[in-house]
Each structure stands twice: as C-alpha cells, then as structure tokens.
Amino acid sequence: MIKENLEVVEKNIQNACKRAGRERSEVTLIAVSKTKPVSDIREAMACGITVFGENKVQEIRDKTAEIKEPLSWHMIGHLQANKVKYLPGVACMIHSVDNLRLAQEIEKQAAKHNLTMDVLIEVNMAHEDTKFGLSPEEAIPFAKEISTLEHLNIRGLMTIAPFTDDPESNRVYFKGLRQLKDEINALSIPRVKMDTLSMGMTGDYQVAIEEGATFVRVGTGIFGERDYANIK
Ligand SMILES: *Cc1c(COP(=O)(O)O)cnc(C)c1O
C-alpha cells in the first residue's frame, strides 16, 4: 500500500504546485514514520523517499541505529531540552523550537559537536490550548532573541494547523505563517534569513502547498493509520 499511497501523494503535490504556479522542486515531502516499523521505512525508501520525520528522540535514535543508508531525519515533535544532546549529527533539522531554554540547549550541544543546527520556530497560528508553539505575536521577539545563538541556523517557521475535515478552513493559518515569515525577513535581523515553511499534514498539505509550504509532513497519507500501542 505504501507505494500506491506515495503515488497518490506525489500526484497531489504536483497538482498543488501547478495550481500555485510553483516548481515541484520547491516542495520537499517529509514522510512521517512515527510509530511505524523500519520495514515500512524500507518500503518507502524503495520508492525513492529519503526524507523522514519523527516526533520522538528515542525513535529517531532506534531507527537511525538500524538503518545505515544515508537519509535525512527531521525532528518534528515537541522536544525536551534534556533530549537535545542526542540530535546533533542525527537529525538534520529541528522543527519545534518554541522556547529559549530549548534554543540555548541546541546551541550548547551543536557547539559541542562543532556544527550548526538548522531549526524552525514553531508557531501556534490558531492559538490552540492543546498545542505547543509560540503565538504569532511572540514569534518576532523570539526570533530576535535567539538570533545571537551562533550554532543555530534559523531557517524558517513551522505550524501544526487545527485538526479538521475541511482543509480550506486551515488556509488562513498557512497564509498567516507565510506572512509572518515575510515580516520577519523584512526586519533584516542579523543571521535571520528565512527560506523555509514547514506546514501541511495528510489532511491539508495541498492547501499548504498552495500557500507556500516548502516542507509538507505527511504520515497517515503514506503509511496508513497509526497504532500508538506500538510505541513504548
Ligand atoms: C504526526 C505528525 C504529522 C503527520 O500527521 P498525519 O496527519 O498523519 O499526516 C505531521 N507533523 C507533526 C508535527 C506530527 O507530529
């Protein structure tokens, strides 16, 4: 099923790009493999997928220990500062930076490994109580605040839009995230030049692409429903 699902997702991405007058190469599909076994990841790899997303540090560690092929792993979930030390050299990007303590810990661990970590600031566009992320109003001062951390490369913004049956209702949040990115870039904050928008999941990635997503994070649409009983 994974092969067939990927064909559908790829077609949808291409069509959304066409509608928006964008090149297919502007959008990267992150295959969100959380809770899914390595065998599923291998199936996706056989279809040419090399970019994967996970939301738990332990799962990234387990999976990268088992799969030796060069892949790009994105940390897309809420992250506790005490877990950051496992990520340099393992994850290529952290999508969920939303507090100073976490940013400072990434700075410390990246410096220790003598590398710069690509990060995104997570923004809770719909002000949902149940979600992590900064409010849109907090994002600008936060970008300024963490811009001095030299081992962070602040690549852009990430949002998780509300869960809904109607993807059109999330368009306003995707549009808003794009505007926020443009607003931040217009401030010319030293070391902050954002080129990345991580937005859109199975239910709404096509709308997100129309509104400028450069990363879409698709799990269920590729791997099917998740069974959280699989995860310790
Ligand atoms: C699980 C998850 C996804 C994928 O969700 P689907 O609806 O299964 O596509 C995307 N982004 C984040 C941050 C996630 O945790």
The ligand as a MOL file (V3000), in Angstrom:
LIG
                    3D

  0  0  0     0  0            999 V3000
M  V30 BEGIN CTAB
M  V30 COUNTS 15 15 0 0 0
M  V30 BEGIN ATOM
M  V30 1 C 2.2820 13.0630 13.2150 0
M  V30 2 C 2.6880 14.3770 12.6750 0
M  V30 3 C 2.4950 14.6810 11.3120 0
M  V30 4 C 1.8340 13.7580 10.3140 0
M  V30 5 O 0.4680 13.7010 10.5380 0
M  V30 6 P -0.5290 12.9750 9.5070 0
M  V30 7 O -1.8350 13.6050 9.7390 0
M  V30 8 O -0.5050 11.5330 9.8240 0
M  V30 9 O -0.0160 13.2420 8.1260 0
M  V30 10 C 2.9290 15.9280 10.8700 0
M  V30 11 N 3.5310 16.8090 11.7100 0
M  V30 12 C 3.7280 16.5410 13.0130 0
M  V30 13 C 4.3850 17.5580 13.8680 0
M  V30 14 C 3.3200 15.3250 13.5340 0
M  V30 15 O 3.5230 15.0730 14.8370 0
M  V30 END ATOM
M  V30 BEGIN BOND
M  V30 1 1 1 2
M  V30 2 1 2 3
M  V30 3 2 2 14
M  V30 4 1 3 4
M  V30 5 2 3 10
M  V30 6 1 4 5
M  V30 7 1 5 6
M  V30 8 2 6 7
M  V30 9 1 6 8
M  V30 10 1 6 9
M  V30 11 1 10 11
M  V30 12 2 11 12
M  V30 13 1 12 13
M  V30 14 1 12 14
M  V30 15 1 14 15
M  V30 END BOND
M  V30 END CTAB
M  END
